[in-house]
Amino acid sequence: MRKDGVKIKNANPMYLVMNQFLRYRYDAMNQLTLDIPIEPMQKYIRAKKAEGIRLSHMGLVIAAYVRTLAEFPQLNRFVMNGNIYARNEIAVGMVVLKTGQMIDETFSKMYFLPEDDIFTVQKIIDEFLESNKKAEESNGTDRIIEILVGIPGLLKFGCAVLRWMDKHNLLPKAIIDVSPFHSSMVVTNLASIRTPHLYHHIYDFGTVGEFMAMGNFREVPKTLAGETKFVTCMPIGYVMDERICTGAYCSMALQRFKGYLTHPERMEGAPKVLNYDDGVVITKRKS
């Protein structure tokens, strides 16, 4: 039994067969661009700022993702050694630039609950960024890396051992808890370094099933009432492991995700729908 998930016993047989042929995540990557109109988000952010509440585009994106997982928990699955697991936590990995250092960054993760609303999500993000931006401090991920590269000959051997342990469900919980490679999703805001969106690979080590890369705003042609107009959008490069759920299920989930970003006010308060069709109830937030 894994420390971070529960094996799905009634998985679709087609996907069990597929997992034996598509053995690596880079074999099973699907990718697309989500163009999210920016005006509704900016209007909502300005309205909340007038109320003394600071929100960010990243906060809205992650809140929409958490709210979507509450309704579509199959997106929170992962594949390990040919088996499909339901994750018993909601963890989002993020790369953070350390204060005053444009080339020094750290990679860590945040934990959420299905009932978290936009304000709770933003608070968690703010605390996460504050604790990880300090250049003089190392987080759990940094400390593991420092150990691996600090002892001659340990890096290659140590990484091989970690891979083997992960594949056979023997990786200690202490490592899983600090490893951003064991996350529901990884997100990055490339617009913060003035870069277009891209399709980021999902790591073959760990359990990440989805990656979202936000990029510079861009003008996208939209046809409304027979007239074509250019709408300013935030593009998100979305990459997922197609083995965790069907294409139809993912499509419905992404439509809901976009709907939350189009109407951010719907993310205020606890969600009206909590779906537990994978049999996993997430009730404890890790720190």
C-alpha positions as CSV (number, residue, x, y, z in Angstrom):
1,M,0.0,0.0,0.0
2,R,1.3,3.5,-0.9
3,K,1.5,6.3,1.6
4,D,0.0,8.8,-0.9
5,G,-2.8,6.9,-2.6
6,V,-5.2,4.1,-2.7
7,K,-5.2,1.5,-5.5
8,I,-8.3,1.7,-7.8
9,K,-9.8,-1.8,-7.9
10,N,-12.5,-1.1,-10.5
11,A,-10.4,0.7,-13.0
12,N,-11.4,0.6,-16.7
13,P,-9.8,-2.6,-18.1
14,M,-8.8,-0.7,-21.3
15,Y,-6.7,1.6,-19.1
16,L,-5.1,-1.3,-17.3
17,V,-4.0,-2.7,-20.6
18,M,-2.9,0.7,-21.8
19,N,-0.7,1.2,-18.8
20,Q,1.3,-1.9,-19.8
21,F,2.0,-0.5,-23.2
22,L,2.4,3.2,-22.2
23,R,4.8,2.5,-19.4
24,Y,6.2,6.0,-19.1
25,R,4.4,9.4,-18.6
26,Y,6.1,10.9,-21.6
27,D,4.5,8.1,-23.7
28,A,1.1,9.2,-22.4
29,M,1.3,13.0,-22.5
30,N,-1.7,14.9,-24.0
31,Q,-1.3,18.6,-24.3
32,L,-3.5,21.6,-25.3
33,T,-3.7,25.3,-24.8
34,L,-6.4,26.8,-22.6
35,D,-7.1,30.5,-23.5
36,I,-8.7,32.1,-20.5
37,P,-10.3,35.6,-21.0
38,I,-8.5,37.8,-18.6
39,E,-11.2,40.5,-18.2
40,P,-13.4,38.6,-15.8
41,M,-10.4,37.7,-13.6
42,Q,-9.1,41.3,-13.5
43,K,-12.5,42.7,-12.8
44,Y,-12.9,40.4,-9.9
45,I,-9.4,41.1,-8.6
46,R,-10.0,44.8,-8.7
47,A,-13.3,44.5,-7.0
48,K,-11.8,42.5,-4.1
49,K,-8.9,45.0,-3.9
50,A,-11.4,47.7,-3.3
51,E,-12.6,45.6,-0.4
52,G,-9.1,45.3,1.0
53,I,-8.6,41.8,-0.2
54,R,-5.6,41.0,-2.3
55,L,-5.9,38.2,-4.9
56,S,-3.6,37.1,-7.7
57,H,-4.0,35.4,-11.1
58,M,-2.1,32.5,-9.7
59,G,-4.5,32.3,-6.8
60,L,-7.5,32.2,-9.1
61,V,-5.9,29.5,-11.3
62,I,-5.0,27.2,-8.3
63,A,-8.4,27.9,-6.6
64,A,-10.2,26.9,-9.8
65,Y,-8.1,23.7,-10.0
66,V,-8.8,22.8,-6.4
67,R,-12.6,23.5,-6.9
68,T,-12.5,21.3,-10.1
69,L,-10.9,18.4,-8.3
70,A,-13.7,18.6,-5.7
71,E,-16.1,17.7,-8.5
72,F,-13.8,15.6,-10.8
73,P,-11.6,13.6,-8.4
74,Q,-10.3,11.3,-11.2
75,L,-8.0,14.2,-12.2
76,N,-6.3,13.5,-8.8
77,R,-5.3,10.0,-9.8
78,F,-1.8,8.8,-10.7
79,V,-0.2,5.7,-12.3
80,M,2.6,3.8,-10.7
81,N,4.1,0.5,-12.0
82,G,1.1,-0.1,-14.2
83,N,-1.5,0.5,-11.5
84,I,-3.9,3.4,-11.1
85,Y,-4.2,5.1,-7.7
86,A,-6.5,7.7,-6.2
87,R,-4.4,10.3,-4.4
88,N,-5.2,10.9,-0.7
89,E,-4.2,14.5,-0.8
90,I,-4.4,17.6,-3.0
91,A,-0.8,18.9,-3.5
92,V,0.3,21.5,-6.0
93,G,4.0,21.9,-6.8
94,M,5.5,25.3,-7.8
95,V,8.9,26.7,-8.7
96,V,9.7,29.9,-6.8
97,L,12.5,32.4,-7.5
98,K,14.3,33.3,-4.4
99,T,14.3,37.0,-3.4
100,G,16.9,39.1,-5.3
101,Q,18.1,36.1,-7.3
102,M,16.9,35.8,-10.9
103,I,18.8,32.5,-11.4
104,D,18.3,30.8,-8.0
105,E,15.0,29.0,-7.5
106,T,13.4,26.4,-5.3
107,F,10.8,23.7,-6.1
108,S,8.3,22.8,-3.4
109,K,4.6,22.2,-3.0
110,M,1.4,23.3,-1.2
111,Y,-1.5,21.3,0.3
112,F,-5.2,22.0,-0.1
113,L,-8.5,20.6,0.9
114,P,-11.5,20.1,-1.5
115,E,-13.6,22.6,0.4
116,D,-11.0,25.4,0.3
117,D,-12.3,28.6,-1.3
118,I,-10.5,31.3,-3.2
119,F,-9.6,33.3,0.0
120,T,-8.1,30.2,1.7
121,V,-6.2,29.2,-1.4
122,Q,-4.7,32.7,-1.7
123,K,-3.7,32.7,1.9
124,I,-1.9,29.3,1.5
125,I,-0.1,30.6,-1.6
126,D,1.0,33.8,0.1
127,E,2.4,31.9,3.0
128,F,4.1,29.4,0.7
129,L,5.8,32.1,-1.4
130,E,6.9,34.0,1.7
131,S,8.6,30.9,3.2
132,N,10.2,29.8,0.0
133,K,11.5,33.1,-1.4
134,K,14.0,33.5,1.4
135,A,17.4,33.0,-0.2
136,E,19.2,32.1,3.0
137,E,16.8,29.2,3.9
138,S,16.3,25.8,2.4
139,N,13.1,23.8,2.3
140,G,12.7,20.1,2.6
141,T,13.3,19.5,-1.1
142,D,16.5,21.7,-1.1
143,R,17.9,19.7,1.8
144,I,17.4,16.4,0.1
145,I,19.1,17.7,-3.0
146,E,22.0,19.1,-0.9
147,I,22.5,15.6,0.6
148,L,22.4,13.9,-2.8
149,V,24.9,16.2,-4.4
150,G,27.1,16.8,-1.3
151,I,28.5,13.2,-1.0
152,P,30.7,12.0,-3.9
153,G,29.1,9.2,-5.8
154,L,25.8,9.3,-4.0
155,L,23.8,11.3,-6.5
156,K,23.4,8.6,-9.2
157,F,23.1,5.7,-6.8
158,G,20.7,7.6,-4.5
159,C,18.4,8.6,-7.3
160,A,18.3,5.0,-8.6
161,V,17.3,3.8,-5.2
162,L,14.6,6.4,-4.8
163,R,13.2,5.5,-8.2
164,W,13.2,1.8,-7.3
165,M,11.5,2.4,-3.9
166,D,8.9,4.6,-5.5
167,K,8.0,2.0,-8.1
168,H,7.6,-0.6,-5.5
169,N,5.6,1.6,-3.1
170,L,8.4,1.7,-0.5
171,L,9.3,5.4,-0.6
172,P,9.1,6.8,2.9
173,K,6.3,9.2,3.7
174,A,8.8,11.8,4.9
175,I,10.2,12.0,1.4
176,I,6.9,12.0,-0.4
177,D,5.7,14.8,1.9
178,V,8.5,17.1,0.7
179,S,8.8,15.9,-2.9
180,P,7.1,18.2,-5.4
181,F,7.4,15.3,-7.9
182,H,4.7,13.7,-5.9
183,S,1.9,16.2,-6.5
184,S,-1.5,16.4,-8.0
185,M,-0.3,19.1,-10.4
186,V,2.6,21.4,-11.0
187,V,2.0,25.0,-12.0
188,T,4.3,27.7,-13.2
189,N,3.7,31.3,-14.2
190,L,6.1,32.0,-17.0
191,A,4.6,35.5,-17.5
192,S,6.4,36.5,-14.3
193,I,9.7,36.2,-16.3
194,R,8.1,37.6,-19.5
195,T,7.9,34.3,-21.3
196,P,5.1,32.7,-23.5
197,H,3.3,29.7,-22.3
198,L,4.7,26.2,-23.2
199,Y,3.9,22.6,-22.8
200,H,6.0,21.4,-19.9
201,H,6.8,17.7,-19.7
202,I,5.3,15.7,-16.7
203,Y,8.0,14.0,-14.7
204,D,8.5,10.2,-15.0
205,F,9.8,10.2,-11.4
206,G,7.0,10.7,-8.8
207,T,3.3,10.9,-9.5
208,V,2.5,14.2,-11.1
209,G,-0.3,13.7,-13.6
210,E,-0.8,17.3,-14.8
211,F,1.2,20.4,-15.5
212,M,-0.1,23.9,-16.1
213,A,2.3,26.6,-17.5
214,M,0.8,30.2,-17.6
215,G,2.3,32.5,-20.1
216,N,2.2,36.2,-21.4
217,F,-1.2,37.5,-22.1
218,R,-2.1,37.4,-25.8
219,E,-4.9,38.5,-28.2
220,V,-7.1,35.6,-29.3
221,P,-9.7,35.9,-32.1
222,K,-13.2,35.0,-30.8
223,T,-16.4,34.9,-32.9
224,L,-19.3,36.4,-31.0
225,A,-22.8,36.9,-32.6
226,G,-21.2,36.5,-36.1
227,E,-18.5,39.1,-35.4
228,T,-14.9,38.3,-34.9
229,K,-13.2,40.2,-32.1
230,F,-9.8,39.9,-30.4
231,V,-10.0,39.0,-26.7
232,T,-7.1,39.4,-24.3
233,C,-6.5,35.9,-22.8
234,M,-4.1,34.2,-20.4
235,P,-2.8,31.1,-22.2
236,I,-2.2,28.0,-20.1
237,G,-0.2,25.2,-21.6
238,Y,-1.9,22.1,-20.1
239,V,-0.2,18.7,-20.2
240,M,-1.7,15.6,-18.6
241,D,-1.1,11.8,-18.3
242,E,-3.9,10.4,-20.4
243,R,-3.9,7.2,-18.4
244,I,-5.6,8.7,-15.3
245,C,-9.1,9.3,-16.8
246,T,-11.0,9.3,-20.1
247,G,-10.8,12.1,-22.6
248,A,-14.5,12.9,-22.1
249,Y,-14.1,13.1,-18.3
250,C,-11.0,15.4,-18.7
251,S,-12.9,17.6,-21.2
252,M,-15.8,18.1,-18.8
253,A,-13.4,18.9,-16.0
254,L,-11.5,21.5,-18.0
255,Q,-14.7,23.2,-19.1
256,R,-15.6,23.5,-15.4
257,F,-12.1,24.8,-14.7
258,K,-12.5,27.5,-17.3
259,G,-16.0,28.3,-16.0
260,Y,-14.7,29.1,-12.6
261,L,-12.1,31.5,-14.0
262,T,-14.8,33.1,-16.1
263,H,-16.9,33.5,-12.9
264,P,-14.5,33.7,-10.0
265,E,-17.2,34.7,-7.6
266,R,-18.4,31.0,-7.7
267,M,-15.2,30.1,-5.8
268,E,-16.2,32.0,-2.7
269,G,-17.3,29.8,0.2
270,A,-17.2,26.0,0.3
271,P,-18.1,24.1,-2.9
272,K,-21.7,23.0,-3.3
273,V,-20.6,19.7,-4.8
274,L,-18.0,17.3,-3.3
275,N,-17.5,14.1,-5.3
276,Y,-16.1,11.0,-3.7
277,D,-16.5,8.5,-6.5
278,D,-13.0,7.3,-6.0
279,G,-13.8,6.4,-2.4
280,V,-11.1,8.7,-1.0
281,V,-12.2,11.5,1.4
282,I,-9.5,14.2,1.9
283,T,-10.0,15.8,5.3
284,K,-6.6,16.7,6.5
285,R,-4.3,19.4,5.2
286,K,-0.6,18.8,5.4
287,S,1.8,21.6,6.2
